[in-house]
Amino acid sequence: MEIKAIKTEKDCNKALVRLKSIFQADKETPDDEAEVLSILIEKYEDEHYPMGIPDPIEAIKFRMKQMGMNQKDLAEVVGFTSRVSEILNRKRKLTLNMIRKLSATLQIPTEVLVQEY
């Protein structure tokens, strides 16, 4: 396949089909084509289907689930269990100190946690 810039949805679909065929091919198939196609596809998708920054509370809940944490575990980070409940139910705002601790513990970027919600 001739590699060229992806400018349309049709170009993107063709590149995805080619990338799939590369992954299903013999291990002796050169990886350079797959790498270049991946970069081009990612660039096209980032431009045409941008993903916003996640909601802070949803990000906390997601990371808690990923890490197998419950509200009691999170209370060790931000304070009392009742405070965790208020935060997760959007009744209490995150403080700067909480944001710092949550970012360090849950590995959530601070730019996600400082957003309005």
C-alpha positions as CSV (number, residue, x, y, z in Angstrom):
1,M,0.0,0.0,0.0
2,E,1.2,3.4,-0.8
3,I,1.3,5.5,2.4
4,K,-0.2,8.9,2.1
5,A,-1.8,11.5,4.3
6,I,-5.3,10.6,5.7
7,K,-7.7,13.4,4.7
8,T,-11.1,11.7,4.6
9,E,-13.1,9.1,6.4
10,K,-12.6,6.8,3.4
11,D,-8.8,7.2,3.6
12,C,-9.0,6.5,7.3
13,N,-11.1,3.3,6.7
14,K,-8.6,2.1,4.1
15,A,-5.7,2.7,6.4
16,L,-7.5,0.8,9.2
17,V,-8.1,-2.2,6.9
18,R,-4.5,-2.2,5.9
19,L,-3.3,-1.9,9.5
20,K,-5.6,-4.9,10.4
21,S,-4.1,-6.9,7.6
22,I,-0.6,-6.1,8.7
23,F,-1.4,-7.3,12.3
24,Q,-2.8,-10.6,10.9
25,A,0.1,-11.2,8.6
26,D,3.3,-13.1,9.2
27,K,5.6,-11.9,11.8
28,E,8.2,-11.2,9.1
29,T,6.1,-8.3,7.8
30,P,7.9,-5.0,8.3
31,D,6.7,-3.1,11.4
32,D,7.5,0.4,9.8
33,E,4.4,0.4,7.8
34,A,2.2,-0.4,10.8
35,E,3.9,2.3,12.8
36,V,3.4,5.0,10.2
37,L,-0.2,4.0,9.6
38,S,-0.9,4.1,13.3
39,I,0.5,7.6,13.6
40,L,-1.5,8.8,10.6
41,I,-4.7,7.2,11.9
42,E,-4.2,8.7,15.3
43,K,-3.6,12.2,13.9
44,Y,-6.7,12.0,11.8
45,E,-8.9,10.7,14.7
46,D,-7.5,13.4,17.0
47,E,-8.4,16.1,14.6
48,H,-11.8,14.8,13.6
49,Y,-12.9,13.1,16.8
50,P,-11.3,15.0,19.7
51,M,-11.9,13.7,23.2
52,G,-12.4,16.2,25.9
53,I,-11.0,16.1,29.4
54,P,-13.0,13.7,31.6
55,D,-15.2,15.0,34.4
56,P,-13.2,15.1,37.7
57,I,-15.7,13.0,39.7
58,E,-16.1,10.4,36.9
59,A,-12.3,10.2,36.6
60,I,-12.0,9.5,40.4
61,K,-14.7,6.8,40.2
62,F,-13.0,5.2,37.2
63,R,-9.6,5.1,38.8
64,M,-11.1,3.8,42.1
65,K,-12.7,1.0,40.1
66,Q,-9.5,0.3,38.2
67,M,-7.5,0.2,41.4
68,G,-10.1,-1.9,43.4
69,M,-10.6,0.9,45.9
70,N,-13.7,1.6,47.8
71,Q,-14.9,4.8,49.6
72,K,-13.1,3.7,52.8
73,D,-9.8,3.5,50.9
74,L,-10.4,6.9,49.4
75,A,-11.2,8.3,52.9
76,E,-7.5,7.6,53.8
77,V,-6.6,10.0,51.1
78,V,-9.1,12.9,51.5
79,G,-10.4,12.5,55.1
80,F,-13.6,11.1,56.4
81,T,-15.8,8.5,54.7
82,S,-18.7,11.0,54.8
83,R,-16.5,13.5,53.0
84,V,-15.8,11.0,50.3
85,S,-19.5,10.3,49.9
86,E,-20.2,14.1,49.6
87,I,-17.5,14.5,47.0
88,L,-18.6,11.5,44.9
89,N,-22.2,12.8,45.1
90,R,-21.1,16.2,44.0
91,K,-22.2,17.9,47.3
92,R,-18.7,18.9,48.3
93,K,-16.0,20.5,46.0
94,L,-12.5,19.3,46.0
95,T,-10.0,21.4,47.8
96,L,-6.5,22.2,46.5
97,N,-5.0,19.8,49.1
98,M,-7.5,17.0,48.1
99,I,-6.6,17.6,44.4
100,R,-2.9,17.2,45.2
101,K,-3.4,14.0,47.2
102,L,-5.8,12.5,44.7
103,S,-3.5,13.3,41.8
104,A,-0.6,11.6,43.6
105,T,-2.5,8.6,44.8
106,L,-4.8,7.9,41.9
107,Q,-2.4,9.2,39.2
108,I,-5.0,11.5,37.7
109,P,-3.6,14.6,36.1
110,T,-4.3,17.8,38.1
111,E,-5.8,19.5,35.0
112,V,-8.6,16.9,35.2
113,L,-9.3,17.4,38.9
114,V,-9.3,21.2,38.9
115,Q,-12.1,21.5,36.4
116,E,-15.6,22.8,37.4
117,Y,-18.2,20.1,37.8
